[in-house]
Amino acid sequence: MLTHMHSIEELWISDFQSLVTGQPATLYVEALEETEVLEIEINDLQQLFIDIPEFNRFFRIKLQGAFIAFQNRIFSTISHTAEERYLDFIKRYSRIEQRVPPYMIASFLGFTPEFLSKIRKELAARG
């Protein structure tokens, strides 16, 4: 299982490709804590955009934020070391690190749990 993204309170997570194209989802959501799940069909979403223009703007802003986060993740993966990616993860997702198992953090960062353990040990040794 590959961890594609994490989400915390007040954030949304979705397979946007499936939502927009109507194709079966290629991603799935696994809730590790009590979670409120909302489901909407694309036609109903489009009608919400018409009926409530403020929701259209809200959704666009959420989607822009998700795109920026995705772009930053790609850039980080191709341009930073594993240690830099881990340190950035801790900085960006400090509230998540203590709440998810290490294997999920490692998967999200693109390496094995053993390699994550090695990075943590090296950082701890440096103090």
C-alpha positions as CSV (number, residue, x, y, z in Angstrom):
1,M,0.0,0.0,0.0
2,L,1.3,3.4,-1.0
3,T,0.4,6.4,1.2
4,H,-0.4,9.2,-1.2
5,M,-1.5,11.9,1.3
6,H,-2.4,12.5,4.9
7,S,-5.2,14.7,6.2
8,I,-6.0,16.1,9.6
9,E,-9.0,17.9,11.1
10,E,-10.7,20.4,8.8
11,L,-8.9,19.2,5.7
12,W,-10.5,17.4,2.8
13,I,-9.2,14.3,1.1
14,S,-10.5,12.8,-2.2
15,D,-9.8,11.1,-5.4
16,F,-10.4,14.2,-7.5
17,Q,-9.7,12.5,-10.7
18,S,-12.5,10.1,-10.1
19,L,-14.8,12.9,-9.0
20,V,-14.2,14.9,-12.1
21,T,-14.0,12.1,-14.7
22,G,-16.7,9.8,-13.2
23,Q,-14.2,6.9,-13.6
24,P,-13.8,4.4,-10.8
25,A,-11.5,5.7,-8.0
26,T,-7.9,4.6,-8.1
27,L,-7.3,5.8,-4.6
28,Y,-9.0,5.0,-1.4
29,V,-9.3,6.6,2.0
30,E,-8.3,4.9,5.2
31,A,-9.5,6.6,8.4
32,L,-7.2,5.9,11.4
33,E,-9.4,7.9,13.7
34,E,-13.1,8.8,14.0
35,T,-13.9,10.5,10.7
36,E,-16.9,12.2,9.2
37,V,-17.3,11.1,5.6
38,L,-19.2,13.1,3.0
39,E,-20.1,11.9,-0.4
40,I,-21.3,13.9,-3.4
41,E,-22.0,13.2,-7.0
42,I,-20.5,15.5,-9.6
43,N,-23.9,16.7,-10.8
44,D,-24.9,17.6,-7.3
45,L,-21.6,19.4,-6.8
46,Q,-22.1,21.3,-10.1
47,Q,-25.6,22.3,-8.9
48,L,-24.2,23.5,-5.6
49,F,-21.8,25.8,-7.5
50,I,-24.8,27.3,-9.3
51,D,-27.0,27.6,-6.3
52,I,-24.3,28.9,-3.9
53,P,-21.6,30.9,-5.7
54,E,-19.7,31.3,-2.5
55,F,-19.3,27.5,-2.4
56,N,-17.8,27.6,-5.9
57,R,-15.2,30.0,-4.7
58,F,-14.6,28.0,-1.5
59,F,-14.1,24.8,-3.5
60,R,-11.8,26.5,-6.0
61,I,-9.6,27.7,-3.1
62,K,-9.5,24.3,-1.6
63,L,-8.6,22.7,-4.9
64,Q,-5.8,25.3,-5.5
65,G,-4.3,24.5,-2.1
66,A,-4.4,20.8,-2.9
67,F,-2.7,21.4,-6.2
68,I,0.0,23.5,-4.6
69,A,0.6,20.8,-2.0
70,F,0.8,18.1,-4.7
71,Q,3.3,20.2,-6.7
72,N,5.4,20.9,-3.7
73,R,5.5,17.1,-2.9
74,I,6.7,16.3,-6.4
75,F,9.4,19.0,-6.2
76,S,10.5,17.7,-2.8
77,T,10.7,14.1,-4.0
78,I,12.9,14.9,-7.0
79,S,15.1,17.6,-5.4
80,H,15.6,16.8,-1.7
81,T,17.4,14.0,0.1
82,A,15.4,11.5,2.2
83,E,16.5,13.3,5.4
84,E,15.4,16.7,4.1
85,R,12.0,15.2,3.1
86,Y,11.6,13.7,6.5
87,L,12.5,17.0,8.2
88,D,10.1,18.8,6.0
89,F,7.4,16.3,6.8
90,I,7.9,16.9,10.5
91,K,7.7,20.7,10.0
92,R,4.6,20.6,7.7
93,Y,2.8,17.7,9.4
94,S,3.8,17.9,13.1
95,R,0.3,17.1,14.2
96,I,0.3,13.9,12.1
97,E,3.7,12.4,13.0
98,Q,2.6,11.2,16.4
99,R,-0.8,10.0,15.1
100,V,0.1,7.6,12.3
101,P,2.3,4.5,12.3
102,P,5.9,5.0,11.1
103,Y,5.3,2.7,8.1
104,M,2.7,5.1,6.7
105,I,5.1,8.1,7.1
106,A,7.8,6.1,5.3
107,S,5.4,5.1,2.5
108,F,4.4,8.8,2.2
109,L,8.0,9.8,1.9
110,G,8.9,7.1,-0.6
111,F,11.1,4.8,1.5
112,T,11.0,1.8,3.7
113,P,10.2,1.8,7.4
114,E,13.7,0.5,8.1
115,F,15.2,3.5,6.2
116,L,12.9,5.9,8.2
117,S,14.2,4.3,11.4
118,K,17.8,4.8,10.2
119,I,17.1,8.5,9.5
120,R,15.5,9.0,12.9
121,K,18.4,7.3,14.7
122,E,21.0,9.5,12.8
123,L,19.0,12.6,13.6
124,A,18.8,11.6,17.3
125,A,22.5,10.9,17.4
126,R,23.2,14.4,16.1
127,G,21.0,15.8,18.9
